[in-house]
Amino acid sequence: MQYFPLFVDTRDRSVLVVGGGDVAARKLELLCRTDALITVIATEACAEIQALSHSGRIKLHERPVNDDDICDWDLLYLATNDEALNVHLTGVARRRNIWANVVDNPAYCDFITPSIVDRGRLVVAISTAGAAPVFARDIRARLEAWLPPSLTPLFDFIASRRQQVQETLATVPARRRFWERFFALNGDRFDAQTELHFEDAFLSLEGQGELLLIDEDTSPRLLPIAAMAMLQRLDIIESDISLPPELNELLRRDAERRPASSFAALDKALETGKRVLVYADAAQIKALRAHFPQARHLRPGAL
Protein backbone atom coordinates (compact mmCIF):
# COMPACT_ATOMS: atom_id res chain seq x y z
CA MET A 1 0.00 0.00 0.00
CA GLN A 2 1.84 3.08 -1.27
CA TYR A 3 -0.70 5.58 0.10
CA PHE A 4 -1.95 5.15 3.65
CA PRO A 5 -5.56 6.39 4.00
CA LEU A 6 -5.81 9.08 6.65
CA PHE A 7 -8.53 11.46 7.80
CA VAL A 8 -7.10 14.75 9.10
CA ASP A 9 -8.83 17.11 11.54
CA THR A 10 -8.80 20.34 9.53
CA ARG A 11 -9.64 22.71 12.38
CA ASP A 12 -6.92 25.40 12.56
CA ARG A 13 -4.97 23.73 9.74
CA SER A 14 -3.50 26.14 7.18
CA VAL A 15 -3.64 25.29 3.49
CA LEU A 16 -2.04 27.17 0.60
CA VAL A 17 -3.34 26.75 -2.95
CA VAL A 18 -1.11 28.16 -5.70
CA GLY A 19 -3.02 28.78 -8.91
CA GLY A 20 -6.21 30.57 -9.87
CA GLY A 21 -7.74 28.61 -12.76
CA ASP A 22 -10.41 25.95 -13.08
CA VAL A 23 -8.18 23.21 -11.64
CA ALA A 24 -7.52 25.23 -8.48
CA ALA A 25 -11.23 26.08 -8.24
CA ARG A 26 -12.15 22.37 -8.29
CA LYS A 27 -9.77 21.69 -5.39
CA LEU A 28 -11.11 24.67 -3.49
CA GLU A 29 -14.69 23.47 -3.91
CA LEU A 30 -13.81 20.45 -1.81
CA LEU A 31 -11.38 22.16 0.57
CA CYS A 32 -13.96 24.81 1.44
CA ARG A 33 -16.22 22.14 2.91
CA THR A 34 -13.61 21.65 5.64
CA ASP A 35 -12.67 23.87 8.58
CA ALA A 36 -9.20 24.60 7.17
CA LEU A 37 -7.79 28.13 6.91
CA ILE A 38 -7.25 28.55 3.17
CA THR A 39 -5.03 30.99 1.30
CA VAL A 40 -4.74 31.27 -2.48
CA ILE A 41 -1.89 32.88 -4.39
CA ALA A 42 -2.48 33.41 -8.12
CA THR A 43 -1.47 35.94 -10.75
CA GLU A 44 -5.08 35.88 -11.92
CA ALA A 45 -8.07 34.25 -10.21
CA CYS A 46 -11.14 32.89 -11.99
CA ALA A 47 -14.66 34.00 -11.09
CA GLU A 48 -15.29 31.08 -8.71
CA ILE A 49 -12.18 31.87 -6.68
CA GLN A 50 -13.00 35.58 -6.67
CA ALA A 51 -16.42 34.74 -5.26
CA LEU A 52 -14.88 32.65 -2.47
CA SER A 53 -12.61 35.58 -1.62
CA HIS A 54 -15.48 38.06 -1.56
CA SER A 55 -17.46 35.75 0.74
CA GLY A 56 -14.54 35.69 3.18
CA ARG A 57 -14.07 31.91 2.95
CA ILE A 58 -10.52 32.21 1.59
CA LYS A 59 -7.73 34.76 1.57
CA LEU A 60 -6.69 35.67 -1.97
CA HIS A 61 -3.41 37.29 -3.01
CA GLU A 62 -3.36 38.12 -6.72
CA ARG A 63 0.33 38.22 -7.49
CA PRO A 64 3.13 35.86 -8.61
CA VAL A 65 4.20 33.23 -6.09
CA ASN A 66 7.79 33.12 -4.80
CA ASP A 67 9.86 30.71 -2.73
CA ASP A 68 9.33 32.72 0.45
CA ASP A 69 5.60 32.01 0.24
CA ILE A 70 6.25 28.30 0.78
CA CYS A 71 6.57 28.34 4.56
CA ASP A 72 4.55 27.48 7.67
CA TRP A 73 1.72 25.68 5.85
CA ASP A 74 0.24 22.35 6.86
CA LEU A 75 -0.67 21.41 3.28
CA LEU A 76 0.21 22.82 -0.12
CA TYR A 77 -1.69 22.40 -3.39
CA LEU A 78 0.12 23.40 -6.58
CA ALA A 79 -2.33 23.97 -9.43
CA THR A 80 -0.69 26.41 -11.81
CA ASN A 81 -0.47 25.76 -15.55
CA ASP A 82 3.34 26.04 -15.31
CA GLU A 83 4.53 22.48 -14.63
CA ALA A 84 8.15 23.57 -14.11
CA LEU A 85 7.02 26.04 -11.43
CA ASN A 86 4.90 23.37 -9.74
CA VAL A 87 7.85 20.96 -9.60
CA HIS A 88 10.21 23.68 -8.33
CA LEU A 89 7.86 24.68 -5.53
CA THR A 90 7.43 21.03 -4.57
CA GLY A 91 11.18 20.86 -3.97
CA VAL A 92 11.02 24.01 -1.83
CA ALA A 93 8.14 22.54 0.17
CA ARG A 94 9.94 19.26 0.83
CA ARG A 95 13.05 21.05 2.07
CA ARG A 96 10.79 22.89 4.51
CA ASN A 97 8.89 19.75 5.57
CA ILE A 98 5.59 20.80 4.00
CA TRP A 99 3.41 18.16 2.35
CA ALA A 100 2.72 19.13 -1.26
CA ASN A 101 0.27 17.98 -3.90
CA VAL A 102 0.91 18.77 -7.56
CA VAL A 103 -2.53 18.44 -9.11
CA ASP A 104 -2.70 15.71 -11.78
CA ASN A 105 0.96 14.77 -11.31
CA PRO A 106 1.19 11.93 -8.72
CA ALA A 107 4.95 11.54 -9.19
CA TYR A 108 5.48 14.83 -7.34
CA CYS A 109 2.79 14.39 -4.68
CA ASP A 110 3.50 13.76 -1.01
CA PHE A 111 -0.22 13.11 -0.62
CA ILE A 112 -3.16 12.73 -2.96
CA THR A 113 -6.80 13.73 -2.64
CA PRO A 114 -9.08 10.72 -3.14
CA SER A 115 -12.45 10.67 -4.81
CA ILE A 116 -14.95 11.36 -2.03
CA VAL A 117 -18.56 10.52 -1.22
CA ASP A 118 -19.75 13.06 1.34
CA ARG A 119 -22.64 12.28 3.65
CA GLY A 120 -21.79 14.70 6.44
CA ARG A 121 -20.16 12.69 9.24
CA LEU A 122 -19.95 9.68 6.92
CA VAL A 123 -17.20 10.16 4.36
CA VAL A 124 -16.06 7.45 1.94
CA ALA A 125 -12.72 7.96 0.18
CA ILE A 126 -11.70 6.01 -2.94
CA SER A 127 -8.21 6.00 -4.41
CA THR A 128 -6.31 4.12 -7.10
CA ALA A 129 -3.00 5.74 -6.05
CA GLY A 130 -3.27 8.03 -9.04
CA ALA A 131 -3.27 5.15 -11.53
CA ALA A 132 -6.90 5.21 -12.67
CA PRO A 133 -8.84 8.26 -11.46
CA VAL A 134 -11.57 7.59 -14.04
CA PHE A 135 -12.25 4.20 -12.42
CA ALA A 136 -12.28 5.81 -8.97
CA ARG A 137 -14.92 8.24 -10.22
CA ASP A 138 -16.98 5.30 -11.50
CA ILE A 139 -16.83 3.62 -8.07
CA ARG A 140 -17.81 6.92 -6.50
CA ALA A 141 -20.85 7.20 -8.78
CA ARG A 142 -22.01 3.75 -7.69
CA LEU A 143 -21.58 4.64 -4.01
CA GLU A 144 -23.39 7.95 -4.50
CA ALA A 145 -26.39 6.00 -5.77
CA TRP A 146 -26.15 3.39 -3.00
CA LEU A 147 -25.70 5.70 0.02
CA PRO A 148 -28.89 7.73 0.53
CA PRO A 149 -28.81 11.44 1.53
CA SER A 150 -30.73 10.48 4.70
CA LEU A 151 -27.44 9.21 6.15
CA THR A 152 -26.41 12.81 6.85
CA PRO A 153 -29.16 13.54 9.45
CA LEU A 154 -29.00 9.92 10.67
CA PHE A 155 -25.35 10.22 11.69
CA ASP A 156 -26.00 13.63 13.25
CA PHE A 157 -28.68 11.90 15.35
CA ILE A 158 -26.27 9.11 16.30
CA ALA A 159 -23.58 11.61 17.29
CA SER A 160 -26.05 13.37 19.56
CA ARG A 161 -26.89 10.07 21.33
CA ARG A 162 -23.43 8.55 21.74
CA GLN A 163 -22.90 10.00 25.22
CA GLN A 164 -26.23 8.56 26.38
CA VAL A 165 -25.25 5.09 25.14
CA GLN A 166 -21.84 5.30 26.84
CA GLU A 167 -23.42 6.32 30.14
CA THR A 168 -26.12 3.63 29.93
CA LEU A 169 -24.00 0.68 28.77
CA ALA A 170 -20.81 0.06 30.72
CA THR A 171 -18.86 -2.19 28.35
CA VAL A 172 -17.64 -1.84 24.78
CA PRO A 173 -19.21 -5.18 23.66
CA ALA A 174 -22.59 -4.07 25.03
CA ARG A 175 -22.35 -0.77 23.15
CA ARG A 176 -21.36 -2.56 19.97
CA ARG A 177 -24.34 -4.92 20.24
CA PHE A 178 -26.59 -1.93 20.92
CA TRP A 179 -25.52 -0.14 17.73
CA GLU A 180 -25.77 -3.35 15.69
CA ARG A 181 -29.34 -3.79 16.94
CA PHE A 182 -30.15 -0.14 16.24
CA PHE A 183 -28.99 -0.37 12.62
CA ALA A 184 -30.79 -3.69 12.18
CA LEU A 185 -34.02 -1.99 13.28
CA ASN A 186 -33.53 1.38 11.60
CA GLY A 187 -31.49 0.70 8.48
CA ASP A 188 -30.07 3.72 6.67
CA ARG A 189 -33.12 5.97 6.93
CA PHE A 190 -33.84 8.91 9.22
CA ASP A 191 -37.49 9.52 9.95
CA ALA A 192 -40.07 9.64 12.75
CA GLN A 193 -39.33 6.00 13.64
CA THR A 194 -35.61 6.51 14.25
CA GLU A 195 -36.08 7.70 17.85
CA LEU A 196 -38.30 4.66 18.58
CA HIS A 197 -35.73 2.31 17.08
CA PHE A 198 -33.08 3.92 19.27
CA GLU A 199 -35.12 3.21 22.41
CA ASP A 200 -35.97 -0.32 21.27
CA ALA A 201 -32.30 -1.11 20.70
CA PHE A 202 -31.72 -1.03 24.46
CA LEU A 203 -34.02 -4.06 24.81
CA SER A 204 -32.75 -7.66 24.67
CA LEU A 205 -29.07 -6.76 24.42
CA GLU A 206 -28.02 -9.88 26.30
CA GLY A 207 -28.34 -13.28 24.71
CA GLN A 208 -26.62 -16.31 23.30
CA GLY A 209 -23.49 -15.67 21.34
CA GLU A 210 -22.61 -17.03 17.91
CA LEU A 211 -20.08 -19.62 16.84
CA LEU A 212 -18.74 -19.59 13.28
CA LEU A 213 -16.54 -22.32 11.83
CA ILE A 214 -14.22 -22.22 8.82
CA ASP A 215 -12.09 -25.20 7.84
CA GLU A 216 -8.62 -24.75 6.39
CA ASP A 217 -9.65 -26.31 3.06
CA THR A 218 -12.16 -23.52 2.35
CA SER A 219 -10.87 -20.72 0.15
CA PRO A 220 -11.84 -17.29 1.54
CA ARG A 221 -12.67 -16.24 -2.03
CA LEU A 222 -15.49 -18.81 -2.11
CA LEU A 223 -17.21 -17.76 1.11
CA PRO A 224 -20.80 -16.56 0.69
CA ILE A 225 -21.25 -12.80 0.46
CA ALA A 226 -23.52 -12.93 3.52
CA ALA A 227 -20.58 -14.23 5.57
CA MET A 228 -18.66 -10.97 5.16
CA ALA A 229 -20.89 -9.06 7.58
CA MET A 230 -20.62 -11.88 10.14
CA LEU A 231 -16.82 -11.82 10.01
CA GLN A 232 -16.83 -8.09 10.74
CA ARG A 233 -18.84 -8.60 13.96
CA LEU A 234 -16.49 -11.07 15.62
CA ASP A 235 -15.34 -10.70 19.23
CA ILE A 236 -12.91 -13.64 19.29
CA ILE A 237 -10.91 -15.50 16.63
CA GLU A 238 -9.47 -18.88 17.63
CA SER A 239 -6.98 -20.96 15.67
CA ASP A 240 -3.93 -23.15 16.19
CA ILE A 241 -2.93 -22.75 12.55
CA SER A 242 -1.96 -19.64 10.62
CA LEU A 243 -4.79 -17.70 9.07
CA PRO A 244 -4.39 -17.18 5.31
CA PRO A 245 -3.86 -13.49 4.47
CA GLU A 246 -7.00 -13.43 2.30
CA LEU A 247 -9.12 -14.53 5.27
CA ASN A 248 -7.34 -12.23 7.68
CA GLU A 249 -8.33 -9.24 5.54
CA LEU A 250 -12.01 -10.13 5.97
CA LEU A 251 -11.92 -10.35 9.77
CA ARG A 252 -12.64 -7.62 12.27
CA ARG A 253 -9.22 -6.16 13.00
CA ASP A 254 -9.68 -5.49 16.72
CA ALA A 255 -11.19 -8.90 17.57
CA GLU A 256 -9.31 -10.88 20.23
CA ARG A 257 -6.93 -13.46 18.69
CA ARG A 258 -6.11 -16.61 20.66
CA PRO A 259 -5.27 -20.32 20.27
CA ALA A 260 -8.09 -22.84 20.07
CA SER A 261 -9.71 -23.26 23.50
CA SER A 262 -11.65 -26.03 25.21
CA PHE A 263 -15.34 -26.71 24.69
CA ALA A 264 -15.95 -25.35 28.19
CA ALA A 265 -14.20 -22.06 27.37
CA LEU A 266 -16.22 -21.73 24.16
CA ASP A 267 -19.44 -22.45 26.06
CA LYS A 268 -18.59 -19.66 28.51
CA ALA A 269 -17.83 -17.19 25.73
CA LEU A 270 -21.11 -17.96 23.98
CA GLU A 271 -23.09 -17.67 27.22
CA THR A 272 -21.79 -14.12 27.62
CA GLY A 273 -22.95 -13.19 24.12
CA LYS A 274 -19.56 -13.34 22.38
CA ARG A 275 -19.26 -13.98 18.65
CA VAL A 276 -16.48 -16.48 18.03
CA LEU A 277 -14.79 -17.79 14.88
CA VAL A 278 -12.79 -21.02 14.96
CA TYR A 279 -10.48 -21.71 12.02
CA ALA A 280 -9.27 -25.31 12.10
CA ASP A 281 -8.70 -28.52 10.17
CA ALA A 282 -11.56 -30.77 9.08
CA ALA A 283 -11.30 -33.11 12.09
CA GLN A 284 -11.54 -30.25 14.60
CA ILE A 285 -14.45 -28.69 12.71
CA LYS A 286 -16.30 -32.04 12.80
CA ALA A 287 -15.81 -32.31 16.57
CA LEU A 288 -16.97 -28.73 17.11
CA ARG A 289 -20.10 -29.26 15.01
CA ALA A 290 -20.96 -32.33 17.06
CA HIS A 291 -20.65 -30.41 20.35
CA PHE A 292 -22.15 -27.14 19.11
CA PRO A 293 -25.04 -28.03 16.75
CA GLN A 294 -26.00 -24.33 16.59
CA ALA A 295 -22.61 -23.41 15.07
CA ARG A 296 -22.55 -22.01 11.53
CA HIS A 297 -20.09 -23.73 9.22
CA LEU A 298 -19.05 -21.11 6.65
CA ARG A 299 -18.27 -22.80 3.38
CA PRO A 300 -19.03 -22.32 -0.33
CA GLY A 301 -22.74 -22.27 -1.06
CA ALA A 302 -23.92 -22.53 2.55
CA LEU A 303 -24.32 -20.58 5.78
N, C-alpha and C positions, 0 to 999 in steps of 0.2 A: 504494500500500500504506500504509494509515493506521497499522497496527500492525506493527512490525518484530519478527519472531520472535526470541527470545533465551533462551538457557539460562543461568541464573545459578548460580554455585557458592554453595551455601547455608551452607557451613561458616563459623561465626562471624558469620553475618548475623543481625541482630535484627529480629524481626517483632512488631508489635503488632496484635492483633485486638480491636476494640471491639464488644461484643455477646455475649450468652450464650445465645441461643436456637438453634433447629434450623438456621437459616441459617449462623450462626457455626460450629456443630458440623460442618456439611458441609465448610466451608473448612478447618477444623482437621484433619479426617480426612485430607485430602490434604497439608496443610502438615506434619503430624507424620511423614510418610514421609521428609521431608528432614532435613538436619542443622542447620536454623535454630534459633536461640534464640527461643522463642515466649513472649510474654506476652499474657494476656487480661485486659481490664478490662470488667466487667459488673455491673450492679446485682443481677442474679440469674442464676446459671448453671444450665443444664440438666444432667441426670444424666450425659450423655456427656462434657461439659466438666469436671464435677466428677471423673469417673473419670480423665481425663487429668491433672488436677491432683494427685490422690492418688497416681498412678503416678510423678509427678515429671517427666513429659514437658513440661509447661507450667507457667508461673507464673500463678496466678490471683489477681486482686484484685477482690473483690466489693464494689464501691462505684460511685458515679456517676463518669463520666469528666469531666475538665475540660481547658481549653486547655493547661495546663502539662504534661499527660501527652503531648502531641503534640510530642515532641522526641527527637532522637538515635536515631531508628529508621531502618532501611534500607527497610522496607516497612510499609505501614499498610493494614489491611483494616477497613472500617467496615460493620458488619452489625447495627446496632440497628434496631428497628422504628420509630424516630423519624427520618423522612426529613429534616426540617429540621436535626436535630442532625448527621446524616451529612454534609449539604451544608456546614454551618458548619465542621465539623472538617476537611473537605477543603480549605477555604480556608486554615485555620490551617496545615495540612500543606504546602500549596504555598508559603506565605510562608516556611516553614522548610526548603524544598527537600527534602521527604520525598514519595516517590511514594505515592499513595493509590489505593485501589480501593474504590468504593462498590458493594457487592454488588447486582447486578441493576439497576444504573443506569449504563450505559456513558457517558452524557454527562458524568459527574463522575469518570470513571476516568482516571488517568494511565497505568495498565496494566490489562490484563485477564488472567484466568486461563483458558487454553484447556481444551477437553475433552482428556483425556489417556488414552493407552493405555500402561500401565506394564509393561514386561518387564525390570525391573532396569536394566541399563546401556543398554538400548534403550528410549527414550521417544519416543512419537509424539504431537505436539500438533496439535490441530485447532481452528481458530477461524474464525468468520464475522464478526469484528469487532463482536460483540454483536448482529448483525442477526437471526440465526436460530439460536439455541442448540439448538433442537429438532433441526434438521437436522444440526448438529455432533454431537449425541448419536447420531443415526442412523448417521453415518459412523463414529463410534467403535465402535458395536456391530458393524459389518461388519468393522472392523479387528481387534476383539477375537476374532472368529471365525476370521479369516485368520491371525493371528500366534499360533503355538502357545506354550504355557507353557514348552516346552523351550528357547526362546530365552534365558531367564534364565540357566540354567547354561551354555549354549553361549557367551554373551558373557563370562561370568566366565572360562571356559576360554581364550577368545581373549585377554582382558586379561592372563592369566597367561603367555601365550606371546609377547606382542608384543616384549618385549626380546630374546628368542631370535631372532626373525625379523630384527630390526634389526641384531643382531650378525652374523648369518649372511649376510644379503643387503645389499650395500653401497649400492645405489641405490634411489631411490623407485620408478621403474618396475618394477624387479625385485620389490620388496615388493608392489606393487599386483598384479602378475601372480600372485604367490604366493597372495595372499588370494583372488583371483578363482578360481584353481584349487581352493583349499581349499573354497570355498563350492559350486563346481560338483560336487565329490566328495561333500561332506558334507550339503549342503542346510541345512535349518533345524532339524535334529534334534541332540540330544546323547545319545550312547549309547556302547557299548563300541567302536564303529568310529571315533569321532571322533578319537581319538589316532592311529590308523592313517592316516586321511585327512590329518591334519596332516603326518605324516612323508612321505606320498606326494606332497603338494603341492610339496615341494622338488624333485621329479624333473621333468625336461623343462620347465624354466622358459624356456629359450631357444627360439626358433623363428621362423618366418616371421611377419611382421606381417600387418596386414589393411588393405585399401584399400576405403573406402566412397565411393560417388559419389551426389550428388544434383544434378539439373539445376534450373535456376531456374524452370522451368515447373511443377515439382511442388509442390503445396500441402502444407505440413507437416501439415495436418489429415488428409490422405489417406495418410500413411505407415503401413505395417503396424505393428501393435502390437509385434511382435517387434523392430522397428527401434529402439524406445525404449531397450532395454537396451544395444544396440550404441553408440548415440550417447552414452551415459553412460560408456563405457569409452575414449573417444578420448584419444589423446596429442597429436595435431596436427590443426588445422583450417586448410585452405588455401582461399583465395578471393580473386579480384580484384574481385569485386562485393560489394555490401553484403548481409549476411545478413538475411533478414526476421526481425522480432522474434519471430514465432511459432516459427521454427526455432531461433533463438538460445536460447530458453527450454528447449529439449529437449537442448541440448548440454552436455557436461561443462564446468563453469565455469572450471576451472583448466587446461584444455587449452591448449597453445601455439597462438596465432593468428598466421598469416603469409600473405603473398601466395602465389599459385600458383607452384610451383617447377618445375624441369626434371624430365624423366623420370629422369635420373640421380640427382637428389636424392631423388626418391620411392623409387627402387630402394634407395638407401642406408638410408632410414628404415625400409623394410619388412624389409631384411636384419637390422636391429638389433631387430626385434620390435615396432616402433611401429605403432599403430593410427591411421590417417590418414583424414580426411574431406576430399574436394574438392567444393566447391560451385561450379558453373560453368554456362555456357550449353551448349546442346545440342551445338554443334560441338566444344567442348573435351571434353565427356563422351564423345563418339564416339571422339575420338582417344585418350583415356585407356583406353577399353575395348579398343581395338585393341592397345595396347601392354601392358596389364595384363589379360589374359583372366581372371585370378582375382579381379578386382575385383567387388564387389557393388554393383549399381546399385539404390539404394533408390527405389522408386516405387510407386504404388498397385497393390496386388494381387500384388506380387512382392518377393522378397528375393534 
